[in-house]
Amino acid sequence: MRKLHTPYDGSSKLFTIGLKPLEAGDWIDVDHHLRDHLDEKDRVLARHSHDAFAMEVGTEDAQAEVLEMLIPHLLERYPDQYQLDGNGIAMPQAFRRVRLDDFVPPLLTASQLVQDDLVIMRKGEDGWRLAAACLCFPSSWRLRDKFGKPMHQVHGPVPGFGEGSRNNELINRMFDNLQVPVVRWNWSLYGDDVLYHPEPGNQVKRFGDGDIADRVFFRLERQTLRKLPRSGDIVFAIRIMIDPMEAMESHLEGPQLARTLIDQLEALTPEQLDYKGYTAERHRLIDRLERIAAPVV
């Protein structure tokens, strides 16, 4: 558990926007899970292609923009992982090569280079909408349910983010005025470490069968937004990282992190608890965290 990847330390709270400026050089993050995550993307695209990729006609140029921005970023930022190789990109540490001249949508090619899921947002008469996406690692939502819909409908199930809400207005205004890359973190608690998780978030999730929650994983989302210079569309990148709760138990700041997380769980409204799937399990989660916050010596 790296400090950089622990937004549940209080720096990022559930159901808040929490955007921060991001240096362009830090746009896409790559780590030692690159090969495993790309292999899993291959499996998801093979088994769930209609659920993992969608695009509006007319977004091809914007997709090409994403790929054109992504390639030099990867070559410069991660020269050990990415090298130009004729008409493709060689990825020696991931044991693969991605062709750049295949007759496939550019967004699909871009997604096969990185661990992030990639989404293109486009502004129309109803505001910003989800116009294209390669979504292999959803966190309790389905692309087919959101595709082509404006922001207030995409966020409709999220408490405090639906149509007419202040948060929805803030997000649309931020999209309208976006000039520099930004980043935000989101976190959830799941009962497994599966990357492909399209099941709706309001289902009850079981965290093991013990007296306290004994099978808990932090599912972290590193979300970045970056404006495309020609089309004016916005590329929304979502990187998933998963940590078992045992990592918190061995963390030097584990007790402090656990206490902060307890405070956040206790502050959730009934609607927020239901949306996250914690209604029936909050007490078991808090019992587990209390043992980390105040360990027996």
N, C-alpha and C positions, 0 to 999 in steps of 0.2 A: 504494500500500500504506500504509494508515493504521496508526499504532501501536496504536490501539484494536482493530484487526482483525488483529493478528499474534499469536495465541495460541501459535504455534510459537517464540516468544521464550523459552520455558521456563516461562511463567506457567501454561500448561495443557499437561499431558502426556497422551500417548495412553494409553488403558486406565486412566484414573483418573477419579473422579467430579468433583472440582474445583468444587463448587458455591460460589457467593458470593452474599451478599444483594444485592438489586437494588431501587433506588428505583422506586416504582410509576410515576413519571413517565417512566422509561426503559424501560418494559415492552416496547413495540413500537418498533423502529427503522425509519425510512424514509429512503431516500436517492435520488440522482438516477437510479437504475435502476428506479424505481417503475413507470413506463409500460412499459418493456421486459419487466419481470418479470410484470406483470399480463397483458400481451399473450401471453406464453408460457404463463401459467396457462390462459388461454382456449383455446389450442391443445391443451394437454395434456388438459383436461377434455372437449374436443370429440372427441379421438382415443382417449383412454384413460379414459373416464368410469368404467368398472367397476373400474379399477385405482387411480383417483385419489380416489374418494369412497366411504365406507362408514359406516353408522350402525346401531346397535342401536335397535329400537323401545323407546321409553321414555327416550331421551336428548334429546328435543326441547326440554324445559325447560332442560336444561343448555346446549344449543346456544344457546338464546335468551339465557341469562346471558352467554355469551361475547360475543355481539353487543351486548348492553346495556352491558357493560364497555368494549367496544372503541370504540364510537362517541364517547362523551364524551372518551375518551383521545385519539383522533385529532383531534377538533375543537379541543381545548385545546392539545395538544402541537404540532400541525402545521397551524395555521390557514391557511397559504398553499396547502396541498395538499388540505384537506378543508373543505367548507362544506355546511351543511344546505340542502337545496333541495326544499322541499315534502315529498313522500313518499320522498325519496331523499337520497343524499350525492353532491354534485358534487365531482369531482376534476379541476380545470382543468389541472393540470400533466401529468396522465395522459390527458387528452382523453377522459374517460368519466364516466358517472353510474351509480351503483348504486342500484336501487330497493330500498326496505326493506319493501314490501308485496307482493312477489311470493310466490307459493305454492311456495317452495323451502325446503329445510332451512336454518335460521338459520346453521349452521356454514358452509354453502356461500356464503351471502351475506357472512359475515364474512371468509372467505378471499378473496373478490373485492375486498376493500378494502385488503389488505396484501400485502407480499411474503412474509411468513411462511407456512409450512404450519401448520395448526392441528389438534391432536389432543386428544381428551378421554379422560382416564383415570378409571376408576370402580372402586371397591373392591367386591369380592365375596367369596365363600367361599374362593376360591383366591388372594386378594390383589388387587392393582391390575391391571386389564386395560385393553386398548385398546378403548374402547367406541364411538368415532366419530372420524372423521378426514377432512380434505381434504388429501391429500398429493400435490402436483404436482411437487415437486422432491426425490424420495427420493435418498439417498446409498447406493446399492448394497443396497437392500432393497425388497421388494414389500409393499404394504399388505395384499393378500389373504393373504399368508403369516403376517401378524402379527395381523390383525383378530380381536377377541374373545378373544385369548390373554392369560394372565397374564404378569406382568413376567419371570419366570424363563424363560418360553418365548420371549418377545419378544427377550430378550437371550441366549438359548441359544447361538447361534453365536459370540458374542463371548468370546474367551478371558478367563477369570477372572470372568465375570458370569452364569454359568449357575445352575441350581437348586442350592441348598445352599452357594453361594459366599458369602464375606464381603461382597463388593461387592453382590450381590443383596440380602442382608439389610440392608445399609446403605441401599440405595435404597428398599426397602419401608418401613423405619423413618422415613426422611426424608419420604416421601410421607405417612405416617400423621401426622407431627408438623408438616407444612408450615403455617406461619402467615403468612409474608411472601414476596413474590416472590423468586425466586432465578434466577441465570444461570450457565451453564457454556459453555465453548467446546470444540469438537472440530475437528480438522483432518485432512485426508487429501491425498494427492497423486494427481492424475488426469492422463491423457494428453490431455484435451480440456476445453473450457469449457462443456459441455452441462449445462443445469440438470436436465433429466429424466434421471436415471441409476438405473433400477431394477435393473440387472444385479448379480448377487451379487458381493460384494467379494472373494471368493477366486479370481476369475478373474485370470489374468496380464494386466496392463495394460502396453502398450508405450508408452514415452516417446520416440517418434521412432526413427529408424533410424541415427543417428550413433554414433560411438564412445562418447559419453557421452549421458546423457539430455538431449535437446535440445528436447523438447516437454512441458513440465511445468506444471501449474496447481495452485495451492493451492485446495482446496475447504474453505472455512471454514463451520462451523455455529455460529450463535449460538442457543443453546437456553435458553428461559426456562420456568419453571414458576410457575403462579399458582393458588391455590385459589379455587374459585367459592363465594361466601358462602352461597347458598341450598341448592344440591344437595350441596355438599361434594366434588364432583368436582374434578379438577385439569385445567387447560388447559395443554398442552405446546405451545409455539410454537417453530418451527424456521426460522430465517432463513439462507439460503444466500448466501455471498459468494465470488466467484472472483477470484483474482489470478494472473497469469502469473508464473513464476519470474523473468522479466526485471525485474519490479518490485523484487525483492530486490536485484538487481545494481545498481540505481540508488538504493537506499535508503541513507541516511546510516549506518545501523547494519547494513547488509547483511552484512559479514563476521561480526559477532557473531551475527546471526540464523542465518546459514548454519552456523556452528560449533555452535550450540545444536541445530539440526535434525540435524546429523550425529551428535551425541551421542545424540539420541533414537532415530535409526534404528539405530545400532549396538547400542543397549540392548534392542531388541525380541527377544523369544523366537522360535523357529521357528514356534510356533503363531500368534503375533501377526503375524509377517511373512506367513504364509499367508493369514490373515484379511484383511489389508489389500491383498494382492495384490502384495507387494514382493519375494517370495522370489527370483524370477529377475532382478529389476531393482535390488536394493538397491545393488549395486556401482556401477551406472551413475548412479544418483541421487547417491550419495556423491561420485563423481568430479565431477559437475556442481557440487555444493555446495562441494567443495574449491576449485574455481576462484574461487568467490565469497568463500570464507573467506580465501584467500591469493592475491589477484589478482596477476598478473604486472605489474610496473611497469617 
